[in-house]
Amino acid sequence: MDLRLSWDLFIIVFFGIVVAYSFIIGRNNNLKVILATYISALGADAIGNLFANTLGLSDSFMKLMKIFYINTPVEAVVLIKILFFMTFIVILSVRGAYSVSVVNGGSAGVRMLVNLVFGFLNACLIVSIVLVFISGASFIVGGMGASPAFQDIYNQSNLAKVLVNHYSIWFLLPAASFLVMSLITTRRTNEAQ
């Protein structure tokens, strides 16, 4: 068997991990992670932008970053955004002062399918956000970046192209699906009363 390591393989493995994890944590916590992902994306983007614009990337900081093979201010901002993004997701998912409780409805197969769909959408959301950050772009400021690291990933991966070219769709779908599920659940609850 000839197995080549590629960005597509990495993305597929990450999707598999997120979808499997969504079954482990269940539908309610999967939705909590999706909400945490949205909040984390905006928070990490804001911190990265503040760091780049307000605090600046001093020479001493950039010397420290070279230890981690970070050579440019753009790479430093990308690293900061991704680190804060992942940190925020973990903290908000585990310690967030909110909960999601979906009324159980439908058969076990339907509930499993819903969890699978939300797990897949969560993986699309997380990967597309990370790729947008790697590109050097910002959700808050707007525009797409063109970092060399991103160009390599983009040119080598068909999945990365789909996720980045249509990141607005991947950003919308989990929220729209959550809204549709909420409306259906509310309707069923009202009909049952």
N, C-alpha and C positions, 0 to 999 in steps of 0.2 A: 504494500500500500504506500503510495507516494503522498505524503502529507506535507504541504507547503504552508509555512506560517505566513499569514497575510492579515491585512486590516479587516477584510471581510470575515475571516475566521475568528478574529478577536471580537468583532461585533456580534457574530452569531453566538459565540460562547457567552458573552456578556448577557445577551438576550435570554439565553437558556437559564443562566443563573438567576436573573431577575424574575423570570416566569416561575421557575421552581420555588424561589423564595416567596413569591406571592401565594403559592399554595400552602407553604409552611405557615405563614403569618395569618392567612385567612383574608376574606373579602374586606372586612371592616378596617383592619390594619393596612391592607393594600391601598385602600382609599385614603387612609391617613398619610401614607408615604407619598401618594400622588399630590395631596395638598401641601405636604412638607416640601416636595420638589418644586412646586410653583413658588412658594415663599422663598425657598433657598436660592433659586435662580435669580430672583430679583435682588435679594439681599447680597449675594456674592457679587453680582454685577455692580451694585452700588459701591460695595467695599473696594473692589478692584479699580473702579473709576475714581473713587476718592483717593485711593492710594496713588494712582498715576498722576492725578491733577493737583491735589492739595498737598499731600505729604511729599510728593516727589520721589524720584528714584535716585537717591544720593550715590556718590561714588563709593562710599564705604559700604552701602547696602549692595551695590552691584558687585563689589569685590567679594562679599560674602556669598552672593548668588552664584558666582563662578565655581565655587566648591561643588555646587549641584549641577554644573554644566549649563547654567542659565547665563547666556552671554549678552542678551539685549533687554532693554526695558520692557519691550512688548512681551517677551517670554516670561519675564518676572510677573507682569500683570496677569498673564494667562495662568501661571502657576498659582498665584494668590486667589484668583477667581475659582479655580477648580478645587483648591484645598478648602476654601470657605464654603463652597457649594456642597461638597461631600460632608464636611463637618456639620453644617446646618441641617442637612437631611437627616443625619444620624441623631443629632440632638432633638430636633423637632419630632422625629418619628418615635423616639424612645421616651423623651421627657416632655414633649409638647403638652401644654395645658389645654388640650382639646381631645375630643374623641369622636369617632364616627360610628354610628350604629344604624345599620341597614336592617329594615324589617325583613325577616326571612319569608320569602315567598317563592313559589315554584318548586319544582322537583330538585333533587340533589344534582341531577345532570345539568339543569339550567343554572343553578348556583355555581357549579363547577365551570361551566362555559363563561359565565359572567366574570368569574375570578380570572380565568385564562385571558379574556379580552382585556381586562384592566391590567393584568400583569404585562401583557404585550404592549399596551399603550404606555404603561409606566416605563418600560425599557426604551421605547421610541423616544419618549420625552426626555429621559435622562441622557441618552446617547446624543440626541440632537442638541441639547443644551451644552454638553461638554464640547461637541464639535464646533458649535457657534463660538464658545469661549476660546477654543484653540485657534479659530480663525482670526481672533483679535477683535471680533465684533462685540457689540453691546446691545442688550435688549432695551436699555434705558436711553442711550444716546442714539442708537440706530446705526444703520450702515453695516456693510460686511467688510471684514478685514481681509488681509491677504498675507498672512504670515507664511514663511517658507515651510514650516513644519506642517501646517494645514494643507498647503498645496501638495505636498508629498502624499498625505493621507487621501486627499480628494482625488488625486490622479490615479492612485493605486486601488481604490475601493469603490465598487459600484454601490454598495450599501451606504457608504458615507455620502456619496453624491445624492442619493435619494433622500437621506435624512437631512442633509444641509439644504438642498435645493427646495425642499418642501417643509422646512422647519416650522413655518407658521401653521401648517396642517397638524404636525405632530404636537405642537403647543396647544392647539385648539381641541383636538379629538378627546383627550382625557376629560377635559372640563365639560365638553358637550355631552359626552357619554354619561358622566356623573349627573348632569342636569336631566337628561332623558330618563335615567334610572330613577332619579328622585321623583320626577313627575309621575312615572308609572307606579312607583311604590306608594306615593301619596294617594293616587287615584284608587289603588287596590285597598288601601287602609280605609279610605272614606266609604267605599262601596261595602266593605265588610261591617261597617258600623251601621 
